[in-house]
């Protein structure tokens, strides 16, 4: 619920006008629901209870996906006709307007002016920053059940309530604009629902262009190639338009051996998934003054602009509900 509240609050700040919330909580527990968060935004959120366990792609965790793919199709078919653009993102994925923009609208207007129907944002996972997690000893765990190994310890990274997840995970593995050099990065898209005929999580599988035969493709002014990339689709420029921050939670098993793996002189096979961002004016050092290696890149627009705005908005929302900010 904390993540959802922050995610909606942030995306309202950048100009998203309405949210269609498909809640699969009921597939996992009859006592769980996101309705209380949706009710905080009665004019902005359409709540759809979606507890189905069918079409699950993880046989060991029934309900985890909870017909995600059917839910996505439902959203496009039910709400697409009354929507100019659809953005299908998880609540750990943040769209960040870049350049001089503080809204998503200039980018959407630009896409309309150039005739683009699909904009793609690439993803590389961000790490939770060490400075924003509570003392690991407070949540330290032991043994195979929690850590995956019987002789090692791990911990559950916890972010204090007064730190937005957007800021805590503002530590991307790759610099803006360099995600495409990684093999097979994940993608998410914003698209025109009157152009995309079928969308599947990361990709537009069928569009008005892709269903054309050879003759109709040529008549439409496009060169025929059965492997052609949709000519009305493109990637976002991460430096001047927008990018996506993927703030997927770091689990206990991903912290195995963190006390050694995060040191600058560590050469073993374990990765350090606790973020220590390269300084803004980095001069080539591999580690900080405490010997902790630098391993990710801070987005300074998030740090210097969005984090403060979001923190203020979250305080306003929680105060209006009579909660501690």
ZIQUI-V278905 format. One record per pair of residues at least 12 apart in sequence whose C-alpha atoms are under 8 Angstrom apart, sorted by the first residue. I is the first residue (numbers start at 0). J is the second residue. Records with the same first field share a line. If there is no record, write none. Layout:
I->J / J
This chain:
0->33 / 36
2->90 / 91 / 164
3->36 / 90
4->36
5->163 / 164 / 309 / 313
6->90 / 91 / 93
8->309 / 312 / 313
9->309
10->93 / 94
12->102 / 309
13->96 / 101 / 102 / 103
14->102 / 103 / 104
15->103
16->43
17->43 / 44 / 45
18->43 / 44 / 45
19->44 / 45 / 46 / 47 / 74
20->37 / 44 / 45 / 46 / 47
21->46 / 47 / 48 / 49 / 70
22->46 / 47 / 48 / 49 / 50
23->48 / 49 / 50 / 51 / 62 / 63 / 64 / 65
24->49 / 50
25->48 / 49 / 50 / 51
26->49 / 50 / 51 / 52 / 61 / 62 / 63 / 65
27->50 / 61 / 62 / 63
34->46
49->65 / 70
50->62 / 65
51->65 / 66
52->64 / 65 / 66
53->65 / 66
54->66 / 68 / 69
55->67
68->199 / 200
71->87 / 198 / 199 / 200
72->197 / 198 / 199
75->192
79->192 / 193
80->192 / 193
82->192
83->191 / 192
84->189 / 190 / 191 / 192
85->189 / 190 / 191 / 192
86->188 / 189 / 190
87->187 / 188 / 189 / 200
88->187 / 188
91->245 / 246 / 247 / 248
92->243 / 244 / 245 / 246 / 247
93->165 / 243 / 244 / 245 / 246
94->241 / 242 / 243 / 244
95->241 / 242 / 243 / 244 / 301
96->240 / 241 / 242
97->237 / 238 / 239 / 240 / 241 / 242 / 300
98->238 / 239 / 240 / 241
99->239
100->240
103->241
106->240 / 241
114->231
115->231 / 232 / 233
116->190 / 191 / 194 / 231 / 232
117->188 / 189 / 190 / 191 / 231 / 232 / 233
118->188 / 189 / 190 / 232 / 233 / 234 / 235
119->186 / 187 / 188 / 189 / 232 / 233 / 234 / 235
120->186 / 187 / 188 / 234 / 235 / 241 / 242 / 243
121->178 / 179 / 184 / 185 / 186 / 187 / 234 / 242 / 243
122->178 / 184 / 185 / 186 / 187 / 243 / 244 / 245
123->171 / 172 / 173 / 178 / 184 / 185 / 244 / 245
124->171 / 172 / 244 / 245 / 246 / 247
125->168 / 169 / 170 / 171 / 172 / 244 / 245 / 246 / 247 / 274 / 295
126->168 / 169 / 170 / 171 / 172 / 246 / 249 / 272 / 273 / 274 / 295
127->167 / 168 / 169 / 170 / 246 / 248 / 249 / 272 / 273 / 274
128->167 / 168 / 169 / 170 / 273 / 274 / 275 / 276
129->273 / 274 / 275
131->158 / 159 / 162 / 167
132->156 / 157 / 158 / 159 / 167
133->156 / 157 / 158 / 159
135->154 / 155 / 156
136->154
138->154 / 155 / 156
139->152 / 153 / 154 / 155
140->152 / 153 / 154 / 155 / 251
141->153
145->251 / 252
146->251 / 252 / 255
147->252
151->255 / 256
152->255 / 256
153->251 / 252 / 253 / 254 / 255 / 256 / 257
154->251 / 252 / 254 / 255
155->249 / 250 / 251 / 254
156->249 / 250 / 251
161->310 / 324
162->310
163->306 / 309 / 310
164->246
165->246 / 301 / 306
166->301 / 302 / 306
168->246 / 274
169->244 / 246 / 296 / 297 / 298 / 301 / 302
170->274 / 275 / 276 / 295 / 296 / 297 / 298
171->244 / 295 / 296 / 297 / 298
172->294 / 295 / 296
173->295 / 296
174->296
175->237 / 238 / 242
176->236 / 237 / 238
185->201
186->201 / 202
187->200 / 201 / 202
188->201 / 202
194->206 / 207
195->207
208->229
209->229
249->272
253->272
254->271 / 272 / 273
255->269
256->269
257->271 / 272 / 273
261->273 / 291 / 292
262->286 / 290 / 291 / 292
263->285 / 286 / 290 / 291 / 292 / 293
264->290
271->294
274->293 / 294 / 295
275->291 / 292 / 293 / 294 / 295
276->293 / 294 / 295 / 296 / 297
277->293 / 294 / 295 / 296 / 297
